[in-house]
Amino acid sequence: MSVTLKKSVITWEKPPDNLIEDEPVDDTIHTPIAVALNEALYLAGRLPKTALAWTNVAVCATIDGKLTQKAPDWFYVRYALPTEPPERERLSYTPYREGDVPAIVMEFLSQTKGTEYSKDSEAPVGKWYYYEQILQVPTYAIFEPNSGRLEVYELKSQKYRQRKPDKNKRYWIAEVELFLGVWHGTKENQTGKWLRWWDENGQILPWAAELLEQERSRSQQQEQLLEQERSRSQQEREAKEAALAELALLKERLNSAGINPEDI
C-alpha cells in the first residue's frame, strides 16, 4: 500500500533488523508513566492479546524511499500481528505491514527540546506532521508531567483539532473505551502527576499496588467482621451461662425455702 501526500510517496516497507532508534528517550519519568498506563489496562482486562500497547518502539514509514521513524512515548494499536517467531522482541512497528495504524499516540514533554508540536514536512519530519499527515493517527495526546498539562487532539478532516475535557477534566478515548486524565500521587516512590484511566462509570483503573492495598483492606474488614462475630458469640455464651447460673441459684433458694421449683 502507498499514499501520495504533497508529492511525497509513502510506503510501508520492512525496516532493517538492526534498526537503531534515532531519538533520545527520557527514562526517568517517561517510561514509568507509559508502563503505568499499560499496567492498569492489563490488570483491568482491557488489553486484548491482539492489541499492542507499547513505549519507545519506533513506528516506521518510508517517505520517498527514505525510512522515517518516530518512537512515541506510548501508543496503542487495536490489532497487531504477532512477531515471528513469537518470542522475538518487537523493536519497531510498521502500520499496514504488521497491523493497524496506531489508534492513539502519546508524547510526554521534557526539558529536552523535541518535535511534539512540529509540523515540519521536511526530513526529519516533525512528530505532529508525522502522526497527523503520514500515519493519520485518530488521537494524539501531549502530556507535560511537571505541570500536569494534558492536551488531546482528534483527527478531523486530516487536521488535529484540540478537544475540551469534561467536567472532571478527563477525555473520553473511544479507541480504548476509557477516560484519560491526570492524577497526582505516588507510585513506586515517585510522587508527581500521572496519566490514569477511568472507566465509563468514573472508576479509576487501579495499579497492582493499589489492588493489593484494596485486598489488604478487604481482608482487614473481613477479620474485623469475624472478630465482631466472635465477640458477639462470646457475649451470647457468657449471657447464657450467667442466666443458667442465676436460674440455678434461684432453684437453690426455693429448695432452701421448702419450695419445689418443679411445682411452680
C-alpha positions as CSV (number, residue, x, y, z in Angstrom):
1,M,0.0,0.0,0.0
2,S,1.2,3.5,-0.8
3,V,-0.2,7.1,-0.2
4,T,0.8,10.2,-2.2
5,L,1.0,13.3,0.0
6,K,2.3,16.7,-1.1
7,K,4.2,15.0,-4.0
8,S,5.6,12.5,-1.5
9,V,5.1,8.8,-1.8
10,I,4.5,6.9,1.4
11,T,5.1,3.2,1.6
12,W,5.2,0.7,4.4
13,E,8.5,-1.2,4.0
14,K,10.0,-3.6,6.4
15,P,12.7,-1.8,8.4
16,P,16.2,-3.4,8.8
17,D,16.6,-5.9,11.6
18,N,19.4,-3.7,13.1
19,L,17.3,-0.6,13.2
20,I,18.6,1.9,15.8
21,E,16.2,4.4,17.3
22,D,17.3,7.9,16.4
23,E,15.6,9.8,19.2
24,P,16.8,10.1,22.8
25,V,14.5,8.6,25.5
26,D,13.9,10.2,28.9
27,D,13.5,7.0,31.0
28,T,13.4,8.9,34.4
29,I,9.7,9.6,34.3
30,H,8.5,8.9,30.7
31,T,8.9,5.1,30.9
32,P,7.2,4.8,34.3
33,I,4.2,6.8,33.0
34,A,3.9,4.6,30.0
35,V,4.4,1.4,32.0
36,A,1.7,2.5,34.5
37,L,-0.8,3.1,31.6
38,N,-0.2,-0.5,30.4
39,E,-0.3,-1.9,33.9
40,A,-3.8,-0.6,34.6
41,L,-5.1,-1.7,31.2
42,Y,-3.7,-5.2,31.6
43,L,-5.0,-5.7,35.2
44,A,-8.4,-4.5,34.2
45,G,-8.6,-7.0,31.3
46,R,-8.6,-4.1,28.8
47,L,-5.6,-5.2,26.7
48,P,-6.6,-7.9,24.3
49,K,-4.0,-10.3,23.1
50,T,-4.3,-8.9,19.6
51,A,-3.7,-5.3,20.8
52,L,-0.3,-3.6,21.1
53,A,0.4,-1.0,23.8
54,W,4.0,0.0,23.8
55,T,6.5,2.6,24.7
56,N,9.5,3.9,22.8
57,V,9.1,1.5,19.9
58,A,9.8,3.1,16.5
59,V,6.8,3.4,14.3
60,C,8.1,3.3,10.8
61,A,7.1,4.6,7.3
62,T,9.0,5.1,4.1
63,I,8.7,8.6,2.7
64,D,10.0,9.0,-0.9
65,G,12.2,5.9,-0.4
66,K,13.6,7.1,2.9
67,L,12.9,5.2,6.1
68,T,11.3,7.5,8.7
69,Q,10.8,6.5,12.3
70,K,9.2,8.1,15.4
71,A,9.1,6.5,18.7
72,P,6.0,7.7,20.7
73,D,6.3,7.7,24.4
74,W,3.2,5.5,24.3
75,F,1.0,4.2,21.6
76,Y,-1.9,1.7,21.2
77,V,-2.8,-0.5,18.3
78,R,-6.1,-2.3,18.2
79,Y,-4.8,-5.2,16.1
80,A,-1.2,-6.1,15.5
81,L,0.3,-9.3,14.1
82,P,2.5,-11.3,16.4
83,T,6.2,-11.2,15.9
84,E,7.9,-14.1,14.1
85,P,9.0,-16.0,16.0
86,P,6.5,-15.0,18.7
87,E,9.3,-14.8,21.4
88,R,11.2,-12.2,19.3
89,E,11.3,-8.8,20.9
90,R,9.5,-6.1,18.9
91,L,12.0,-3.4,18.0
92,S,9.8,-1.5,15.6
93,Y,6.3,-1.4,14.2
94,T,5.2,-0.7,10.6
95,P,1.5,0.0,10.1
96,Y,-0.4,-1.9,7.4
97,R,2.5,-4.4,7.2
98,E,2.2,-5.5,10.8
99,G,-1.3,-4.4,11.7
100,D,-3.5,-1.4,12.2
101,V,-2.4,2.2,12.3
102,P,-1.9,3.3,16.0
103,A,-5.3,4.4,17.3
104,I,-3.7,6.8,19.8
105,V,-0.2,8.1,20.4
106,M,1.1,10.0,23.4
107,E,4.1,12.2,23.9
108,F,5.4,13.2,27.3
109,L,7.2,16.6,27.2
110,S,10.6,17.0,28.9
111,Q,13.2,19.8,29.3
112,T,14.9,18.4,26.2
113,K,13.5,20.2,23.1
114,G,11.5,17.9,21.0
115,T,9.3,18.0,17.9
116,E,6.0,17.1,19.6
117,Y,4.4,20.2,18.1
118,S,6.5,20.3,14.9
119,K,4.6,20.4,11.6
120,D,7.8,20.4,9.6
121,S,7.3,18.3,6.5
122,E,11.0,18.3,5.5
123,A,13.2,15.5,6.7
124,P,13.5,14.9,9.5
125,V,9.7,15.5,9.7
126,G,8.2,16.7,13.0
127,K,6.2,14.4,15.2
128,W,3.0,16.4,14.8
129,Y,3.3,16.2,11.0
130,Y,4.2,12.5,11.1
131,Y,1.3,11.5,13.3
132,E,-1.2,13.8,11.6
133,Q,-0.3,13.5,7.9
134,I,1.8,10.4,7.5
135,L,0.3,7.9,9.9
136,Q,-3.0,9.8,10.3
137,V,-3.4,8.6,13.9
138,P,-7.0,9.4,15.2
139,T,-6.0,10.6,18.6
140,Y,-2.8,12.4,19.7
141,A,-2.2,13.3,23.4
142,I,0.6,15.5,24.7
143,F,1.4,15.4,28.4
144,E,3.7,17.7,30.4
145,P,4.5,15.7,33.6
146,N,5.9,18.6,35.6
147,S,2.8,20.9,35.2
148,G,0.3,18.1,34.7
149,R,-0.9,19.8,31.5
150,L,-2.7,17.3,29.2
151,E,-3.8,18.2,25.7
152,V,-5.8,15.8,23.5
153,Y,-6.2,16.2,19.8
154,E,-8.6,14.5,17.4
155,L,-8.0,14.0,13.7
156,K,-10.8,15.7,11.8
157,S,-10.6,16.3,8.0
158,Q,-6.9,15.4,8.1
159,K,-6.2,18.0,10.7
160,Y,-5.7,17.7,14.5
161,R,-8.3,19.7,16.5
162,Q,-7.8,20.2,20.2
163,R,-10.5,18.7,22.4
164,K,-12.0,20.1,25.6
165,P,-12.1,17.9,28.7
166,D,-15.3,17.0,30.6
167,K,-16.3,18.4,34.0
168,N,-13.8,16.0,35.6
169,K,-11.0,17.3,33.4
170,R,-10.9,14.0,31.6
171,Y,-11.1,12.9,28.0
172,W,-13.1,10.0,26.6
173,I,-10.8,8.0,24.4
174,A,-13.1,6.0,22.2
175,E,-10.3,3.8,20.9
176,V,-9.9,2.2,24.3
177,E,-13.4,3.0,25.7
178,L,-11.9,4.7,28.7
179,F,-11.4,8.2,30.1
180,L,-7.9,9.6,30.2
181,G,-6.9,12.2,32.9
182,V,-4.3,13.4,35.2
183,W,-3.8,12.1,38.8
184,H,-1.5,13.4,41.4
185,G,0.1,10.9,43.8
186,T,2.8,8.4,44.4
187,K,3.7,5.2,42.6
188,E,6.9,3.2,43.4
189,N,8.3,6.0,45.4
190,Q,7.8,8.6,42.6
191,T,5.4,11.4,43.6
192,G,4.1,13.6,40.8
193,K,1.4,13.8,38.1
194,W,0.5,10.7,36.3
195,L,-1.8,9.8,33.5
196,R,-4.6,7.4,34.6
197,W,-7.5,5.6,33.1
198,W,-11.1,5.8,34.4
199,D,-14.0,3.5,33.2
200,E,-17.3,4.7,31.9
201,N,-18.6,4.7,35.5
202,G,-15.9,7.0,36.7
203,Q,-14.0,4.3,38.5
204,I,-10.2,4.6,38.3
205,L,-8.4,1.5,36.9
206,P,-6.1,0.5,39.7
207,W,-2.4,-0.4,39.6
208,A,-1.1,-3.6,41.1
209,A,0.0,-2.0,44.4
210,E,-3.5,-0.4,44.7
211,L,-5.2,-3.8,44.1
212,L,-3.0,-5.3,46.8
213,E,-3.9,-2.5,49.2
214,Q,-7.6,-3.0,48.3
215,E,-7.2,-6.7,49.0
216,R,-5.5,-6.0,52.3
217,S,-8.2,-3.6,53.3
218,R,-10.9,-6.1,52.4
219,S,-9.0,-8.8,54.4
220,Q,-8.8,-6.4,57.4
221,Q,-12.5,-5.6,57.1
222,Q,-13.3,-9.4,57.0
223,E,-11.1,-10.0,60.0
224,Q,-12.8,-7.2,61.9
225,L,-16.2,-8.7,61.0
226,L,-15.1,-12.1,62.2
227,E,-13.7,-10.6,65.4
228,Q,-17.0,-8.8,65.9
229,E,-18.8,-12.1,65.3
230,R,-16.5,-14.0,67.7
231,S,-17.1,-11.2,70.3
232,R,-20.9,-11.4,69.8
233,S,-20.8,-15.2,70.2
234,Q,-18.7,-14.9,73.3
235,Q,-21.1,-12.3,74.8
236,E,-24.0,-14.6,74.0
237,R,-22.3,-17.6,75.7
238,E,-21.5,-15.5,78.7
239,A,-25.0,-14.2,78.9
240,K,-26.4,-17.7,78.6
241,E,-24.0,-19.0,81.3
242,A,-25.0,-16.1,83.6
243,A,-28.7,-16.8,83.1
244,L,-28.2,-20.5,83.8
245,A,-26.2,-19.7,86.9
246,E,-28.9,-17.3,88.1
247,L,-31.5,-19.9,87.5
248,A,-29.6,-22.5,89.5
249,L,-29.2,-20.0,92.4
250,L,-32.9,-19.3,92.3
251,K,-33.7,-23.0,92.4
252,E,-31.3,-23.4,95.3
253,R,-33.1,-20.7,97.3
254,L,-36.5,-22.1,96.5
255,N,-35.4,-25.5,97.7
256,S,-34.0,-23.9,100.9
257,A,-37.4,-22.4,101.5
258,G,-39.1,-25.8,101.1
259,I,-40.5,-25.0,97.7
260,N,-40.1,-27.4,94.8
261,P,-39.2,-25.4,91.7
262,E,-40.9,-28.0,89.6
263,D,-44.2,-27.2,91.3
264,I,-44.1,-23.6,90.3
